[in-house]
Amino acid sequence: MALREAVSKKDHIQGSTNAPIELVEYGDYQCPYCGQAYYVVKKIQKELGDKLKFVFRNFPLTNIHRYAASAAIASEVAGGMKKFWEMHDMLFENQEHLDDSHLLQYADELDLDVEKFESDFSNPKYTSKVEGDLESGLRSGVNGTPSFFINGEKYEGEMTAEAILAFAGL
């Protein structure tokens, strides 16, 4: 299966936009497998440096993860305040605490305007971004998390840095 929606300016991107390797993840902040994959991605980023463009798209599995949607929206609200990646890391590093009070605490710890964070939570543009990510994942054949695409091709192998790098031809 191929990635149906190309990476664009609306995506959250870490690394060089011209990197030869593009890794797109569809993930859920409450998913324990995504929590494990978070550290695998960090290892790959460290190893590849500017040869990797990493993109994270929200794919909250709301039927099994109570706080997945709220956490996804929190990441997008933080993104609106230029701190998407800081919130992304905070959420994965604190997966067991994703209720609303903790989301507000994380916003405070990241020096975000907590009142604005709280009011922006109901802004439809952030919900729409999460829904758009989810829809693009469904069009690309995503049916669980984490789901990775490497240079546009769905990766379905072992969730290790070595296996992912081998798939990427490294």
Protein Blocks (a to p, Z undefined) as FASTA:
>chain_A
ZZfbdcdfkbccedjfkbfbdcdddddfklmklmmmmmmmmmmmmmnmmmbccddddddd
fklmmklmmmmmmmmmmmmnopmmmmmmmmmmmmmlmcfklmmmmmmmnopafklmmmmm
mpmklmmmmmmmmmmmmmnopabdcdddeehiacfbdcdfklmmmmnoZZ
